[in-house]
Amino acid sequence: MSNPVREVVTLQLGHYSNFVGTHWWNLQDASLSYDPETPPGDIESDVVFREGQTQGGHVTHTPRLIAMDLKGSLRTLRQEGSLYDTEEETPAVTWDGSLMRHEESPPVKNTFLKDLDKLERGEILTEADFYSNTQPQCSAAAVSVDTVNSQLARRQRGYRLEGSVKVWSDFLRIHLHPRTISVIHQYNHDGEAHRLEAFGQGEALLQGSVLEDLEDRLHFFVEECDYLQGFQVFCDLADGFAGLGSKVTEMLQDSYGGRGILTFGLAPVSHPDSTPMKDLYHQLNCTLGTVHLASNSSFFCPLTLRGGLGRRPSSPTMFPHLTYDPSLWYHSSSVLALALDAFTSPYRLRNNSVPMWQVADALAVSGRKVVAAYGAVPFPMMHGSSLPDALSACEDGLPWKPLSACSEPADGRCYGQWAMLKGFEGQKLISSLAPGVKPPTPLHSLHSGEDVLASYISSFYPTCPLTLQLVSTPSKLTPPFPQIFSQAVGAQGFLQSQPPLTGSPAPLVSSVPVMTSLQSGPALGPWLSELHRGASALDIRRVAPSFLSQGPELADYKEALEQLCLLSRCYRDDSGGVVRSSSEEDDD
């Protein structure tokens, strides 16, 4: 008898979280297969997808998702979607006076969305469509998912969306359920007026109609679950959604006690039209958000490619085999989505899955609910080599980079770690040396991929409790995932022994291996202390009096800072002092 599917409900709170979430859902959609002849992959898609049916009787698979954003953030996307054709009747006009009509041109769809519309209408793109504006030919039959993927892949080199992506729906390739999108009309996405900029504004939102709407959507998705294991929350950390997310996670904790609540606080590298005052708000939102989201969640993990959450961060995180533009949300969110695909895999596996609460218990040791993330995107493995070969090439240092603006501990001390290697499909996990040949390294003498990876990580973290998993299936990249990989990366995401000749285009990367680590350790002590120092040094009533105008009260603000100070002390080592990160030691 097969194990029951343990469902997860996803919440995306804020515009950047929806950027990351859109890439994440596109990755999940790329792994879906409707062909009964195709063997199932490692990931059980029904954990996060729900099955439905259109009015015409067609079976649908839509995300079990609630996405909250502001007025004006959808552009060409209808809030209720188009999958079920749920159109409300237009009320009759009863006004007898004169009427003045104002017409506004609708937003123009980019090339990718136009092609997606053609394919979903059953129109097959011809070669001429890829290079001209001629009309495509129509097929009488409906277009299959495989056809959509193959047709879009043929044009991938032509999709350069960096200049046309304004909002997350500009690169959304899947249908959403009518109950998924919740638009907050009290605040605007664009413009200077009525912006959701402060933590207290977000906290104050979750009442009245907004609260009722969220509860209604939650009940819809939760009540159809048979074995709900919990919620994964992607929440903006630098704006007012940090306050809203704090109240949402508090509600989840009160209403669904015992379920896992894994919260990822997301922050972009930079914000458009930023000012010194806005930067100050961003810092304060991150500070308060960290305190409250950690308190209300099973664990809280900040995710950002920014060099720090303060007003003067260091350089963004860079990866040796990526050419992404840190200033583009479309790019930075794609990198974080690849990491999230690995972070969220343990409780989505078809076999040997680990429930959310167990993942949280392994990391949130002794009440230390804040965890730091690290990732190797892509994992640097040569095509045709073995895992011992790849790890031996990284013997001087771990291949992953910070994804939480938190440096790794210089001495390797850690309270708990969860490592994941995803996407080694087709590669060897152990060495295949001929009998009698001396192994070049101890890793080459081990007899399983798990032993190889555990031995390698333990050489850097000798006393750290370690949980690790290896998942063969890679993250599959389909249009419109940005081509942000260097020429050294081949089509399957592995490094090429001979990169393309100078002047020739880089291969289109269709999948990618990723290695990630979630850690709870003393390195988080200075990270949390720095957040505390940055906020405590401010006389908030003098430099930013408007920040507290809609809450929290000054006493509550000071209490949150005290909680942050106490939280940072939880990450001190046994000797009584906060372990210093390698970056702080370098500054001395």
Salt bridges, closest charged atoms under 4 A:
ASP29 OD2 - ARG173 NE 3.08
GLU44 OE1 - ARG350 NH1 2.94
GLU51 OE1 - HIS61 NE2 3.59
ASP69 OD2 - HIS15 ND1 2.78
GLU80 OE2 - ARG78 NH2 3.03
GLU103 OE2 - ARG101 NH2 3.07
ASP115 OD2 - ARG155 NH1 2.95
ASP117 OD2 - LYS109 NZ 2.69
GLU120 OE1 - HIS175 NE2 3.34
GLU123 OE2 - ARG121 NE 3.24
GLU127 OE1 - ARG154 NH2 2.52
GLU162 OE2 - HIS331 NE2 2.86
ASP170 OD1 - ARG75 NE 3.39
ASP190 OD1 - HIS189 NE2 3.64
GLU192 OE2 - LYS278 NZ 3.55
ASP213 OD2 - ARG217 NE 2.76
ASP216 OD2 - ARG179 NH1 3.05
GLU224 OE2 - ARG50 NE 2.63
GLU250 OE1 - LYS247 NZ 3.55
ASP279 OD1 - HIS282 ND1 3.84
ASP341 OD1 - ARG348 NH2 3.02
ASP341 OD2 - LYS422 NZ 3.46
ASP389 OD1 - HIS444 NE2 2.67
ASP411 OD2 - ARG413 NH2 2.34
GLU530 OE1 - ARG533 NH2 2.79
ASP573 OD2 - ARG413 NH1 2.62
ASP588 OD2 - ARG580 NH2 2.02
